[in-house]
Structure formats: C-alpha cells, structure tokens
Amino acid sequence: MSPTETARTTTGTVDTDAGPARITWLPAKKPRLVLAAGHGAGGGIEARDLQALAAALPAHGVSVALVEQPWRVAGKKLAPAPKTLDTGWRGLWPALTAPGLPVVAAGRSAGARVACRTATELGAHAVLALSFPLHPPGKPEKSRKDELLGSGVPTLVVQGGHDPFGRPAEFPPGEYEITEVPYGDHGFAVPKKADLTQDQAMEILTAAVTVWLDRLP
C-alpha cells in the first residue's frame, strides 16, 4: 500500500487481481474495530451513508476504511460482474486486516452483497449491509435473500423505508437485524415533505450502527 497522508485521513492504493483499488482510512484514536465499507454499483465513497458513518464512528473507537473498487479507481462508469467485485474485495482484505483488529465488512447496495458473499471466507467479524438490494425494482421474484442469509456472521441491515430494491417489510426472517430509516430511498434520501430531515435520517442510521457495533463481542 502506498499511502498519501492528508490531515487525519490516509489514502493508499492496493493491487488486486481485478486491478488497483483504493482505501481511504479515517482512524480512531484508540480503535477496537475496523469498519471496511464498500460503495455501490452506481456511485462511490461520496455516498451520504458512507460519509455519515466515516464522520461518526471514529469517535466511538471504530476506524473506518472507505474502499473504492478497481473499476471506480480506473474511472469506469459501470460496475463489473459480481465475481469481479468479489475478486477486488478479496485482494483488499490483507490491507484491511493489517492493523490487527477485527474487521466488520460493510457496503452499500452492490457492496453489501459483496460483503455478505465473502464474509465467512475472509473471516469478517460481522457484516453491515446498507441498502441491501433484496431484488431489482419491481421484480420481487428475483430475490437475493440467499446472499444475505448466507453471510454466516452477525449482520445488520439498514434499509430505507421506501427503498424500491426492497422495503424492510419485504425482508425474510433470518438471523440478522434490520433497522429502518423512515421515508428513505435506496440512497437514504428523504423527501422534503417527510416529517424528518435528511440530517435526522442520517442520525438514525449512524446511531443504529454505533449501538450495534458496541454490542458486538
């Protein structure tokens, strides 16, 4: 990893079999966990939920590693096949575990699927699935529940109440926890007419994740 320090953050590239990836570290002063968070197929680490967690968690003893998949680093607009995403994530894992701390595999949307698919294989401490895409919009019959239910580790899903990829009530029973962000869409945006603000929506998300992380063994 070739780090470049800017203020408190450290950004570096990691070579993987899918190409160079990038990790931006936001360290806690006395870390007890690492939360490694990947982005979705339609955006990067600038997503509001990833940025909110990166701002909130270091104060609670959790170092945050924002992971950019090789396709994003290469400037491509479309994500590759799931198999290639998994390859990139596997290649990053040694750098994520280098601090010697338990690593919680996290991701939003497609990144949540990657985290679930690889958690047991890589030895993730737990999985945080943000906006898990339970099914394509309008196609509930094409369920991806097996990926979620197969994570094999403690798992928290945080889902927008109006997410077209799966509303909280659509999720199957299983050994995982789920928290709803009221009115939130797939990117956790809430409409202006909602009875909570965008900042309050993010506070619901970060508070739920913080409490869950605190309860992990």
MARGULO-228777 format. One line per field, with one value per atom (N, C-alpha, C): residue in one letter; z, y, x; residue number from 1. Coordinates in steps of 0.001 Angstrom, whole numbers. Layout:
REM residues N
rest	A/...;
z	Z/...;
y	Y/...;
x	X/...;
nr	NUM/...;
END
This chain:
REM residues 217
rest	M/M/M/S/S/S/P/P/P/T/T/T/E/E/E/T/T/T/A/A/A/R/R/R/T/T/T/T/T/T/T/T/T/G/G/G/T/T/T/V/V/V/D/D/D/T/T/T/D/D/D/A/A/A/G/G/G/P/P/P/A/A/A/R/R/R/I/I/I/T/T/T/W/W/W/L/L/L/P/P/P/A/A/A/K/K/K/K/K/K/P/P/P/R/R/R/L/L/L/V/V/V/L/L/L/A/A/A/A/A/A/G/G/G/H/H/H/G/G/G/A/A/A/G/G/G/G/G/G/G/G/G/I/I/I/E/E/E/A/A/A/R/R/R/D/D/D/L/L/L/Q/Q/Q/A/A/A/L/L/L/A/A/A/A/A/A/A/A/A/L/L/L/P/P/P/A/A/A/H/H/H/G/G/G/V/V/V/S/S/S/V/V/V/A/A/A/L/L/L/V/V/V/E/E/E/Q/Q/Q/P/P/P/W/W/W/R/R/R/V/V/V/A/A/A/G/G/G/K/K/K/K/K/K/L/L/L/A/A/A/P/P/P/A/A/A/P/P/P/K/K/K/T/T/T/L/L/L/D/D/D/T/T/T/G/G/G/W/W/W/R/R/R/G/G/G/L/L/L/W/W/W/P/P/P/A/A/A/L/L/L/T/T/T/A/A/A/P/P/P/G/G/G/L/L/L/P/P/P/V/V/V/V/V/V/A/A/A/A/A/A/G/G/G/R/R/R/S/S/S/A/A/A/G/G/G/A/A/A/R/R/R/V/V/V/A/A/A/C/C/C/R/R/R/T/T/T/A/A/A/T/T/T/E/E/E/L/L/L/G/G/G/A/A/A/H/H/H/A/A/A/V/V/V/L/L/L/A/A/A/L/L/L/S/S/S/F/F/F/P/P/P/L/L/L/H/H/H/P/P/P/P/P/P/G/G/G/K/K/K/P/P/P/E/E/E/K/K/K/S/S/S/R/R/R/K/K/K/D/D/D/E/E/E/L/L/L/L/L/L/G/G/G/S/S/S/G/G/G/V/V/V/P/P/P/T/T/T/L/L/L/V/V/V/V/V/V/Q/Q/Q/G/G/G/G/G/G/H/H/H/D/D/D/P/P/P/F/F/F/G/G/G/R/R/R/P/P/P/A/A/A/E/E/E/F/F/F/P/P/P/P/P/P/G/G/G/E/E/E/Y/Y/Y/E/E/E/I/I/I/T/T/T/E/E/E/V/V/V/P/P/P/Y/Y/Y/G/G/G/D/D/D/H/H/H/G/G/G/F/F/F/A/A/A/V/V/V/P/P/P/K/K/K/K/K/K/A/A/A/D/D/D/L/L/L/T/T/T/Q/Q/Q/D/D/D/Q/Q/Q/A/A/A/M/M/M/E/E/E/I/I/I/L/L/L/T/T/T/A/A/A/A/A/A/V/V/V/T/T/T/V/V/V/W/W/W/L/L/L/D/D/D/R/R/R/L/L/L/P/P/P;
z	0/0/0/-884/-985/-427/835/1460/1110/1077/969/2074/3002/4149/3838/4208/4117/5399/6216/7509/8306/8806/9605/8757/7507/6669/5966/5613/4848/3678/2479/1283/593/195/-486/-1474/-2429/-3424/-3040/-3463/-3201/-4516/-4892/-6100/-5829/-6692/-6596/-7958/-8000/-9274/-10219/-9709/-10556/-10938/-10520/-10788/-9500/-9587/-8384/-7741/-6431/-5643/-4723/-3971/-3115/-1775/-707/630/1225/1739/2496/3958/4810/6230/7019/7893/8874/10245/10873/12055/13345/14232/15602/16412/17469/18294/19017/19533/20212/19608/18435/17727/18344/18299/18712/17558/16508/15317/14082/12934/11640/10917/10426/9549/8135/7306/5913/5051/4420/3729/2237/1460/12/-538/-1716/-2354/-3210/-3831/-4696/-6155/-7011/-8436/-9177/-8548/-9244/-8676/-7764/-7149/-6362/-5648/-4913/-3428/-2803/-1354/-926/-1888/-1544/-1115/-1162/-768/644/853/2121/3317/3168/4309/4666/3667/3938/4570/4079/4635/6060/6336/7686/8671/8280/9156/9349/8282/8376/9331/9392/10286/11724/11923/13267/14018/13336/14043/14696/14123/14789/16241/16567/17955/18889/18312/19108/19046/18703/18701/17485/16403/15173/14050/13570/12399/11149/10265/9048/7847/7041/5797/4642/3887/2730/1513/952/-98/-1463/-2398/-3785/-4654/-5268/-6113/-7340/-7916/-9061/-10211/-10476/-11608/-11371/-10105/-9794/-9894/-9397/-9460/-10912/-11783/-13207/-13950/-13268/-13898/-14750/-14589/-15367/-14745/-15584/-15113/-14731/-15206/-14941/-14135/-13134/-12309/-13088/-12823/-13483/-12819/-13252/-12721/-11241/-10495/-9075/-8788/-9631/-9421/-9390/-10266/-10321/-9103/-8647/-7422/-6233/-6151/-5060/-5136/-6350/-6522/-6009/-6342/-5848/-4336/-3739/-2276/-1594/-2134/-1564/-1588/-2683/-2804/-1821/-1372/-402/1028/1276/2649/3479/2929/3745/4241/3426/3864/4943/4875/5862/7213/7190/8438/8992/8240/8656/10027/10440/11781/12918/12597/13630/14446/13909/14604/13891/14610/13930/12853/11712/10596/10351/10403/10029/8551/7750/6317/6086/5439/5205/3749/3329/1975/1757/750/383/-964/-1070/-2297/-2824/-3997/-4515/-3566/-2864/-1881/-708/-344/715/276/-981/-1500/-1457/-1839/-1785/-360/592/1989/2477/2123/2537/1898/602/-116/380/850/1173/2666/3512/4940/5595/5400/6051/5511/4216/3569/4080/4237/4604/6116/6888/8337/8872/8213/8704/10088/10935/12289/12260/11319/11164/9813/9441/8179/8446/7866/7853/6415/6177/4832/4740/4018/3835/2515/2564/1349/585/1288/620/-506/-1741/-2870/-2905/-2116/-1982/-3315/-4191/-5521/-6435/-7751/-8657/-8487/-8707/-8562/-9405/-8744/-9444/-9740/-9267/-9553/-8262/-7341/-6065/-6201/-7337/-7533/-7726/-8086/-8295/-7008/-5977/-4645/-4509/-3773/-3440/-1955/-1371/64/480/-413/-50/264/-433/-132/1275/1629/2954/4040/3857/4863/4977/3956/3967/4471/5041/5471/6507/7390/8366/9563/9665/10777/11237/12419/12827/11750/11416/10296/10672/10317/10454/9078/8754/7546/7949/7247/7414/6074/6108/4864/4887/3773/3640/3597/4240/4279/2921/1964/619/-436/-55/-989/-2032/-3322/-4349/-4555/-4023/-4105/-2953/-2163/-1049/169/524/1743/2932/4121/5287/5471/5228/5437/4476/3386/2409/2803/3766/4090/4797/4474/5048/6493/7271/8609/8509/9491/9475/10656/10757/11874/11542/11444/11212/11829/11978/12491/11354/11472/10443/11106/10625/11082/9891/10087/9017/9171/8080/8015/7358/8119/7576/6344/5363/4124/3198/3641/2856/1576/492/-749/-752/-1907/-1960/-1531/-1676/-1225/107/797/2084/1975/786/648/1119/1848/2303/1626/1275/610/1550/971/1774/2596/2125/2846/4010/4169/5269/6610/7667/8977/9712/8948/9494/8420/8851/7917/7430/6408/5920/7005/7762/8852/9904/10210/11193/10679/9387/8803/8959/8722/8881/10346/11240/12664/13080/12510/12778/12327/11133/10582/11443/11725/12455/13884/14503/15866/15903/14950/14907/14703/13804/13536/14753/15396/16567/17691/17966/19029/18691/17445/17025/17143/16703/16820/18270/19140/20568/21160/20617/21158/20608/19569/19016/20026/20133/21068/20657;
y	-1194/0/1235/2156/3384/4541/4922/5919/7350/8182/9617/10257/10950/11486/12873/13075/14385/14588/15525/15774/14472/14062/12854/11611/11790/10638/10167/8896/8309/7557/7880/7223/6481/5247/4466/3496/3068/2112/705/-264/-1674/-2426/-3196/-4007/-5250/-5498/-6708/-7388/-8606/-9323/-8695/-7743/-7019/-5639/-5321/-4020/-3247/-2076/-1275/-775/-956/-436/645/1279/2377/2307/2612/2668/4043/4669/5907/5593/5780/5464/6705/6536/7562/6907/7110/6322/6844/5910/6254/6398/7207/7388/6101/5409/4128/3103/2605/1735/343/-172/-1553/-2387/-1713/-2370/-1578/-2246/-1573/-1840/-791/-933/-658/-1702/-1575/-1455/-299/-5/175/-657/-543/188/755/1530/641/1260/536/539/52/-48/1256/2221/3459/4688/4502/5644/5195/6146/5848/6126/6398/6576/7930/8741/10017/9817/8608/8334/8852/9399/10076/9146/7881/6973/6627/6398/6099/7296/8486/9679/9943/9682/9883/8935/7681/6725/7079/7526/7911/9080/9969/11120/10748/9776/9486/8414/7370/6187/6320/7057/7130/7600/8457/8927/7823/6707/5578/4390/4648/3592/2695/3165/2374/3124/2562/3132/2747/3704/3468/3431/2394/2267/2320/3412/3556/2954/1952/1142/1507/1790/2046/881/244/-907/-498/-1449/-1124/-418/-772/-130/1360/1749/3172/3879/3230/3818/4028/3125/3223/4237/4825/5839/5306/4022/3446/3809/3827/4241/3077/1888/722/-312/-857/-1883/-3198/-3986/-5286/-6330/-7571/-8666/-8894/-9469/-9739/-10511/-11460/-12244/-11347/-10346/-9421/-8508/-8087/-7283/-8066/-9343/-10182/-10322/-10431/-10552/-9302/-8132/-6893/-6808/-7191/-7144/-8103/-9309/-10267/-9698/-9048/-8508/-7394/-6708/-5621/-6125/-7309/-7782/-7777/-8213/-8166/-6758/-5741/-4365/-3940/-4446/-4091/-4741/-5927/-6635/-6287/-5521/-5203/-4543/-3689/-3102/-4107/-5355/-6369/-6308/-5683/-5535/-6327/-6701/-7329/-6396/-6960/-6160/-6485/-5461/-5575/-5233/-6194/-5970/-5235/-4090/-3265/-2854/-2465/-1960/-1508/-654/-235/-860/-1336/-1888/-3038/-2910/-3984/-4302/-3276/-3504/-4338/-4220/-5047/-6503/-6725/-8096/-8708/-7940/-8429/-8817/-7938/-8198/-9487/-9696/-10909/-12156/-12072/-13257/-13733/-12825/-13171/-13200/-12905/-12718/-13941/-15095/-16306/-16685/-16639/-16986/-16127/-14832/-13907/-13757/-14295/-14177/-12841/-12236/-10962/-11162/-10161/-10212/-10103/-9338/-9114/-8449/-8249/-7584/-6479/-5318/-4211/-4031/-4274/-4185/-2945/-1952/-702/-760/-530/-577/-1877/-2994/-4289/-4425/-4687/-4786/-6170/-6317/-7618/-8157/-7259/-7654/-6435/-6629/-5480/-4774/-3462/-2743/-3358/-3607/-4159/-5647/-6320/-7756/-8531/-8556/-9234/-10723/-11292/-12724/-13048/-12040/-12255/-11897/-12668/-12365/-12743/-11894/-12178/-12522/-13018/-13275/-14292/-15223/-16251/-15644/-14563/-13902/-13327/-12661/-12068/-13136/-14127/-15168/-16054/-16017/-16862/-16181/-14986/-14271/-15063/-15777/-16634/-15918/-14611/-13818/-12858/-12231/-11236/-10162/-9873/-8978/-7970/-6718/-5656/-5104/-5054/-4396/-3043/-1994/-686/-352/-190/-97/1102/1800/2893/2380/3089/2663/2629/3402/3461/2953/2047/1551/640/1006/173/-1165/-1304/-2572/-3519/-3112/-3940/-3098/-2990/-2280/-3218/-2648/-3508/-4640/-4383/-5411/-6588/-6396/-7462/-8448/-8089/-8931/-10208/-11335/-12618/-12744/-13618/-13886/-14534/-14279/-14840/-14351/-14839/-14486/-13225/-12137/-10833/-9795/-8582/-7478/-6499/-5773/-4777/-3500/-2378/-1059/-287/358/1145/2624/3248/4705/5188/5760/6123/7022/6727/7513/7385/6775/6750/5941/6430/5665/4821/4359/3461/4161/5496/6265/6954/6562/7131/8604/9059/10404/10381/11417/11517/12724/12620/13741/14929/16111/17326/17352/16668/16663/15673/14889/13921/14646/13947/14590/14383/14141/14193/14760/15368/15985/14963/15351/14477/14225/15252/15078/14113/14193/13276/11841/11694/10354/9744/10550/10051/9780/10547/10297/8964/8615/7312/6203/6380/5376/5232/6348/6262/5784/6175/5725/4218/3701/2262/1470/1946/1248/1321/2470/2634/1694/1640/752/-708/-1088/-2468/-2824/-1951/-2206/-2332/-1513/-1576/-2928/-3548/-4822/-6027/-5826/-6962/-7463/-8771/-9304/-8938;
x	852/0/881/584/1370/554/774/-97/267/-763/-593/-1411/-789/-1499/-2069/-3316/-3944/-4737/-4298/-4931/-4953/-6132/-6223/-6429/-6772/-7046/-5783/-5790/-4700/-5303/-4858/-5375/-4240/-4510/-3483/-4082/-3284/-3730/-3285/-4078/-3801/-3969/-2972/-3073/-3912/-4899/-5714/-5720/-6243/-6336/-7357/-8144/-9096/-8576/-7344/-6763/-6530/-5891/-5626/-6913/-7014/-8124/-7579/-8467/-8030/-8763/-8026/-8612/-8326/-9374/-9230/-9529/-8523/-8642/-9027/-10003/-10368/-10202/-9057/-8708/-9329/-9626/-9983/-8701/-8741/-7545/-7181/-8186/-7965/-8916/-8583/-9523/-9637/-10861/-11114/-11637/-12097/-12624/-12249/-12281/-12218/-13536/-14177/-15329/-14848/-14832/-14412/-15655/-15850/-17106/-16900/-17583/-17532/-18745/-18604/-19672/-20560/-21551/-22463/-22027/-22935/-22614/-22840/-23511/-23823/-23142/-22211/-21541/-20337/-19732/-18518/-18659/-17516/-17492/-18057/-18482/-19119/-20579/-21097/-22479/-22744/-23936/-24242/-24131/-24522/-24460/-23018/-22187/-20779/-20076/-20372/-19745/-20222/-21497/-22016/-21344/-21170/-20501/-19029/-18378/-16973/-16782/-17776/-17689/-18001/-18883/-19383/-18601/-18163/-17677/-16298/-15337/-14031/-14098/-15047/-15189/-15656/-16114/-16591/-15635/-14396/-13395/-13409/-14008/-14082/-13362/-12268/-11600/-12379/-12567/-13349/-12405/-12570/-11814/-12803/-12793/-13673/-12979/-13608/-12981/-13542/-12651/-13036/-12581/-13547/-13269/-12444/-11699/-10837/-11541/-12801/-13481/-13687/-13898/-14034/-12691/-11660/-10316/-9898/-10320/-9982/-10847/-11835/-12672/-13796/-14126/-15218/-16559/-17595/-18918/-19807/-19482/-20310/-19537/-20188/-19561/-19456/-18431/-18302/-19201/-19059/-19863/-19560/-20515/-20291/-19001/-18673/-17454/-16219/-16177/-15046/-15034/-16211/-16284/-15746/-16100/-15601/-14086/-13557/-12108/-11400/-11935/-11347/-11380/-12511/-12667/-11683/-11554/-10597/-9176/-8831/-7486/-7192/-8232/-8081/-7986/-8465/-8632/-7343/-6202/-4980/-4648/-4900/-4640/-5624/-6847/-7868/-7599/-7012/-6705/-5326/-4547/-3173/-3079/-4044/-3945/-4080/-4459/-4554/-5832/-6865/-8143/-9230/-10304/-11440/-11987/-12345/-12853/-14319/-15145/-16553/-16650/-17109/-17268/-18583/-18497/-19680/-19729/-20917/-21066/-22483/-22646/-23990/-24359/-25588/-26130/-25254/-24662/-23817/-22670/-22172/-21113/-21581/-22869/-23434/-23498/-23817/-23840/-22446/-21450/-20068/-19697/-20017/-19678/-20327/-21604/-22303/-21709/-21412/-20930/-19573/-18751/-17358/-17056/-18039/-17772/-17145/-17753/-17250/-15880/-15724/-14454/-13297/-13544/-12471/-12296/-13225/-13120/-13577/-14576/-15115/-15728/-15574/-16121/-17647/-18166/-19603/-19814/-21085/-21430/-22436/-22179/-23127/-23589/-24881/-25447/-26330/-25863/-26585/-27350/-28659/-29479/-29256/-29403/-29215/-30242/-29787/-30718/-31370/-32425/-33074/-33569/-33974/-34431/-34338/-34310/-34375/-35719/-35776/-37047/-38158/-39299/-40446/-40364/-39316/-39158/-38870/-39831/-39591/-39330/-39731/-39494/-38015/-37217/-35780/-35030/-35281/-34758/-33285/-32575/-31168/-31032/-32112/-32120/-31054/-30723/-29746/-28378/-28022/-26749/-26768/-27853/-27972/-28003/-28844/-28997/-27766/-26915/-25724/-24467/-24572/-23359/-22575/-23275/-22591/-22004/-22217/-21684/-22778/-22639/-23630/-23803/-25046/-25330/-26403/-26155/-27149/-27469/-28753/-29232/-29813/-29424/-30050/-30701/-32029/-32793/-33733/-33786/-34737/-36167/-37083/-38475/-39147/-38617/-39187/-38197/-37321/-36309/-36959/-36886/-37511/-36806/-35602/-34881/-35249/-36219/-36664/-36961/-38236/-38610/-38413/-38234/-37960/-38967/-40243/-41266/-41122/-40398/-40218/-39125/-38301/-37153/-37602/-36958/-37366/-36875/-37490/-36957/-35580/-34760/-33411/-32607/-31394/-30527/-29728/-30442/-29819/-30739/-30233/-31039/-31306/-32402/-32714/-33223/-32729/-33153/-33698/-34822/-35441/-35118/-34759/-34659/-35944/-36866/-38173/-38066/-38901/-39020/-37807/-36742/-35515/-35644/-35027/-34968/-33696/-33274/-32109/-30820/-30788/-29637/-29878/-30953/-31369/-31764/-32082/-32637/-34083/-34490/-35881/-36530/-37809/-38479/-38642/-38713/-38830/-40119/-41145/-42419/-42441/-41378/-41324/-41246/-41660/-41637/-40321/-39247/-37901/-36977/-35895/-34961/-33941/-33181/-32124/-31088/-30751/-29786/-30314/-31598/-32179/-32180/-32398/-32351/-30967/-29930/-28576/-28233/-28831/-28625/-29235/-30384/-30980/-30033/-29480/-28565/-27312/-26648/-25380/-25590/-26708/-26974/-27206/-27963/-28229/-26946/-26100/-24846/-23927/-23856/-22989/-23410/-24703/-25200/-24911/-25146/-24896/-23411/-22550/-21109/-20681/-21269/-20944/-21336/-22357/-22833/-22080/-21289/-20553/-19518/-19364/-18358/-16944;
nr	1/1/1/2/2/2/3/3/3/4/4/4/5/5/5/6/6/6/7/7/7/8/8/8/9/9/9/10/10/10/11/11/11/12/12/12/13/13/13/14/14/14/15/15/15/16/16/16/17/17/17/18/18/18/19/19/19/20/20/20/21/21/21/22/22/22/23/23/23/24/24/24/25/25/25/26/26/26/27/27/27/28/28/28/29/29/29/30/30/30/31/31/31/32/32/32/33/33/33/34/34/34/35/35/35/36/36/36/37/37/37/38/38/38/39/39/39/40/40/40/41/41/41/42/42/42/43/43/43/44/44/44/45/45/45/46/46/46/47/47/47/48/48/48/49/49/49/50/50/50/51/51/51/52/52/52/53/53/53/54/54/54/55/55/55/56/56/56/57/57/57/58/58/58/59/59/59/60/60/60/61/61/61/62/62/62/63/63/63/64/64/64/65/65/65/66/66/66/67/67/67/68/68/68/69/69/69/70/70/70/71/71/71/72/72/72/73/73/73/74/74/74/75/75/75/76/76/76/77/77/77/78/78/78/79/79/79/80/80/80/81/81/81/82/82/82/83/83/83/84/84/84/85/85/85/86/86/86/87/87/87/88/88/88/89/89/89/90/90/90/91/91/91/92/92/92/93/93/93/94/94/94/95/95/95/96/96/96/97/97/97/98/98/98/99/99/99/100/100/100/101/101/101/102/102/102/103/103/103/104/104/104/105/105/105/106/106/106/107/107/107/108/108/108/109/109/109/110/110/110/111/111/111/112/112/112/113/113/113/114/114/114/115/115/115/116/116/116/117/117/117/118/118/118/119/119/119/120/120/120/121/121/121/122/122/122/123/123/123/124/124/124/125/125/125/126/126/126/127/127/127/128/128/128/129/129/129/130/130/130/131/131/131/132/132/132/133/133/133/134/134/134/135/135/135/136/136/136/137/137/137/138/138/138/139/139/139/140/140/140/141/141/141/142/142/142/143/143/143/144/144/144/145/145/145/146/146/146/147/147/147/148/148/148/149/149/149/150/150/150/151/151/151/152/152/152/153/153/153/154/154/154/155/155/155/156/156/156/157/157/157/158/158/158/159/159/159/160/160/160/161/161/161/162/162/162/163/163/163/164/164/164/165/165/165/166/166/166/167/167/167/168/168/168/169/169/169/170/170/170/171/171/171/172/172/172/173/173/173/174/174/174/175/175/175/176/176/176/177/177/177/178/178/178/179/179/179/180/180/180/181/181/181/182/182/182/183/183/183/184/184/184/185/185/185/186/186/186/187/187/187/188/188/188/189/189/189/190/190/190/191/191/191/192/192/192/193/193/193/194/194/194/195/195/195/196/196/196/197/197/197/198/198/198/199/199/199/200/200/200/201/201/201/202/202/202/203/203/203/204/204/204/205/205/205/206/206/206/207/207/207/208/208/208/209/209/209/210/210/210/211/211/211/212/212/212/213/213/213/214/214/214/215/215/215/216/216/216/217/217/217;
END
